[in-house]
Amino acid sequence: MSDKGLVLVIEDEPAIAELQRMYLTREGYGVHLARDGAEGLAAARRLKPVAIVLDVGLPTMDGTEVCKALRDEGDWVPVLFVTARDDEVDRILGLELGADDYLTKPFSPRELVSRVRAVLRRTQGHVAPPPLTLGPVRLDLETREVTVDGEPVQLTVTEFDLLAALLRKPGRVLSRDQLLSQVWGYEAAAGTRTVDVHVGQVRQKLGAAGDLIRTVRGVGYATSKP
Ligand code: CA
C-alpha cells in the first residue's frame, strides 16, 4: 500500500481499468479495481478508500446507485465520476450525491491523475456529510450533535444511530429487524423489543418533535413524511 492512500477504481471496461490502475499507481496511489457496481460497493465498504473513480455505466448497479448507497450510509468519500456521455453530467450533478468532480470519456491519463489529485486536495480525503433534518430536529453526523429548534438534545450512541437510521430514509418504514441490523449490527436474536424501548427513549428526549417518529403497527417505524 502506498502512503498516498488507496483509490478504488470501479470500471467494467478492462482496458480503461488497467490504464487507470497504471497511471494512478505511477502517481503513488494504491489501486484496487472492481468490475461492477455491487463488487465496487462491497470494496468501498471493506477497504475505505481515500477516493473512488466511479464509472457511471456499470453492470449490477450503476455508478450513481453505488454512490447513493454510500451516501445513505453516511460515507462521503470523494467520488470522481467517469461517464461516456456528456449529457449525463447534468443528471449526475442533479442527484446531489456530493459528486466531487467528473470526467467524460475519452480522457487522457494526465487528466485523470490531476482530477484525482485535485479532488483529494479539495476534500483532504474527507467531506462533511450534510445534516439530517426532520421538522425542527437536526442531526449532525459529523459532530454527532442533535438539536430540536436549535436546543441541544443528549442522546446515547445507540439512540443517535437509531434516529440517524430513521432520518436517512424520510417517510420510509423500517422494520424492527432492519433497525436491529443497521443500528446494533446483528440480527433479530437480541429481540426486537430492544428497538421499541430505544425508540421510546428517543421520542421522549425529542419532546413534542418525538411525534414525528410514527409507529407502523406490526411492522416498525417511520418518520412523518417531509
Ligand atoms: Ca462502463
Boltz pocket constraint, residues with backbone or C-beta under 6 A from the ligand:
constraints:
  - pocket:
      binder: B
      contacts: [[A, 11], [A, 12], [A, 13], [A, 55], [A, 56], [A, 57], [A, 58]]
      max_distance: 6.0
